[in-house]
Amino acid sequence: MRFRPYPILTLFTLVSLVILVMLGNWQYGRFSAKMALDETEPNWVTLEGRVVPGSEAMVYAYADGASSWRRVVAIDDGARVIFTTIELFYQVEPPVPCQGPECGANLNFSAQGIYKTPGNRSAFASPDEPTAGVFYSYSIADLADLLPADVSARVVPEAFEPQTLRLVENGRAMAGPNPFARLRMDDDLPPQRHFGYAITWWGLAMALLGVYLAFHYQKGRLRLRRRDGE
């Protein structure tokens, strides 16, 4: 084999290869860290109380790589008021929430779960529709505005995520694990997305190396076997 590389091209190619491989390794590291965190069992706590009438709202969410809507209500445990998810719909359009003082009246709530601080509002989120009970970001302050002043004054900044939920998809309902009841905070970006990014960066590195070798072969600077007379 004979190989006479172009010095400057080789330098830039090596630098690019190192950067691409490092980016792939970084994304794979994020994937591994998130997977390990998702497999860690949280310290479950119990929330008991009464549903605050008229507190129901639909909140957009991105669950496990799919558009979804959370049915959210406020729970009064006697000392605090905590918003919690009670149902998750895997669909693009928001379901119609139950509105009015009769919605949730005289209903008790008890579940195991964890407390989490909702994420920040995305810059690309659609405007909320408070009068329709539809919200495109999980903002405790905005949801608290649905409540009477004396009740909203006791709302805590954290949300409660039950260990299990009623999951609805294609008209079918079943009980299942809550995809937000985990220690990881960035619920909008699942670990599998990072693995895909890692494969992309590594793939670009392999493609760059292939183009580099093909270019030298075309220019006669790379020969896999000697020609006669050489």
N, C-alpha and C positions, 0 to 999 in steps of 0.2 A: 504494500500500500504506500502511496505517495501523497503527502498533504503539505501544501504551501499556503498557509492562511494569510489573509489580509490583516495586517497588524491592528489598524484602527477599528475595522469592522469587528474583528475578534474581541477587542477590548469592550466595545459597546455591547456586543452580544453577551459576553460573560457577565457584565454588570446587570444587564436586563434579566438574564437567567437567574442570578442570585436574588434580585428583587422579586421576581415572580414566584420563585420557590419559597422565599420568606413569607410572602403574602399568603400562599397556600398553606404553609405550616401554621401561620397565625390564625387563619380561619379554622383549620382543623383543631387547633388548641381551644378556640372558642366553642367548637362543637363538643369536644370532649368534656370541657368544664361544665357546659350546660347540661349535658347528658348525666354527668355525675350528680349535679345539683337536683335534677328532676328525679333521680333515683333515691335521693335522701328523704327519709320519712320525716315530715314536720312534727313538731310537738302540738298535737291537736288540742284545742280548747273547746269548751261548750258555750254556746250562746242561747239563752232562753229569754223569751219576752213575748210581747204582743205586737202584732202588725199595726202600724200607724195607718188608720183609714185614709184613703186618698193619696197614699205615698207612692203608688205603683208607677213605674216608668220603664221605657224600653231604651237600653243603652247599647250602642253599636260596639262590637268587639271583633277581634281577629283571632279566632281560636283554632290552633293546630293547622294553620295554613288556609283557613276558610273563613269567609264572611259569616258573621253570626250576630245574634241579638240576645242580650241578657234581659230577663224580666227581673227588675230590681224593686225591692220594697224597703221601707224603713222599719226597724225593730226597736221597740221601747222596752228596755230591761228594767225600768224603774228609776234608774239613775242616769242612763245615757240613751242616746238614739243612734243606732248603727244601721247603715245601709248594707244590704246583702243581696246576693243573687239567689233566686229561687228556681229559675228555669232558663235554659239555653236553647235558642232556636238557630239551627244551621240553615239560614236563608239570607237572600240579599235584601229583600224588602222588609221593613219593620212590621212586626205584628201590632195589632191595635191594643194598647194598654187599657186596662179597666180604670176609668176615671170617675171621680165623685166620692162623696163621704161614705157611701155604702161599700165601696171597694176595700176589702180587707178588714171590715169591721168585725170585732169579736173573734178574730183568728189568732191562735197561739202559734209560736214558732220555737223550735228546739232543734239544734243541729250541732255537730262537731265540725270544726274547720280551723282556719287560721285568719289572722288579721293582716291586711296588706294595704299599703298606700297606693292608690290608683296612679297610673302613669300620667305624664303630662299630655296636654292636648296636641294632636298632630297639626302641623301647619296646613295640611291638605284635608283636614276634616271638614265636612259639610256643616253649615250653620245649624244649631240646635232648633228644635221646635217645641218649646216648653208648653205651649197651650195644648199641643197634641200629645204631650208626654213622651216625646222622642228626643233622644240626646245622642250626639255622635262622639262624645268623649265622656269618660267616667269621672265627672267633676262633682265631688261631694258638695261643694259650695252651691253649684247650680241646682243639684237635686234638692238641697235643703230649702231652696226658695219655694218648692212645692208645698212645704209644710207651714202650719201656723207658726207665728213668731215665737210663742212660748215653747214649742216643740223644737223648732230649728235651732234655738239657742243651746240645746243640749246635744246637738249632732257632733259626733267625733270625726276627726279628719281621716280616720282609717276605715276601710271597708272590710266586711266579713265575707270570706269565701268558704262556703260549706264543702265538706269533703266529697259529698255526692250531690248530684243535681238531677232534675228531670230534663232529659235531653230529647229534643224534637227535631226530626229530620225527615223530609219527604212525607209529612203527615203521620209518621210513626213516632211514638213516645216511649221512652224507656229510662230507667234509672241508671246512671253511670257516673264515673269519676269526674269531678269538676276539673277541667283543664287549667283553671286559674288557681286552684288550691295547691300551689307548690311554692317552694322557696324562691325560685327565680322571679325577678321583678319585671324583666322585659318580655312580657307575654306576647307581644306582637311579632317577635322574631324567633321561631322555633329552632331547635338545634339543627334540624335537617337542612335548613336554609344555609347555615354556615358550612355544612359538609358539601353542599352543592357549589358554594363559592370556592371552597378549597379545590375541588375537582376542576373548576373553571381555570383557576390560576395555574395549577399544575399542567393542565392541558395546553394553556397558552405557552408555558415554558417548553413543553415538548414540541409544539408547533414551531416555535421560534428556532429551536435547535434543528429541526428538520429543514426549515427554510435556509438556515445558515449553511448546512451541509450541501443541500441541493444547489445553492448558488455557487459554492466553490467547485462542485462537480461540473456544473455547466461551464464554468470558466476554465476548466482543465486543471484546476489546482488540487483536485482530489481524485485520485485514482485508486480503486480497490485492488487492482492487480496490475502488474507491470505489462506494458506493451512489448511486442517483439522489438528487439534492438535497444531497449532501455536498460 
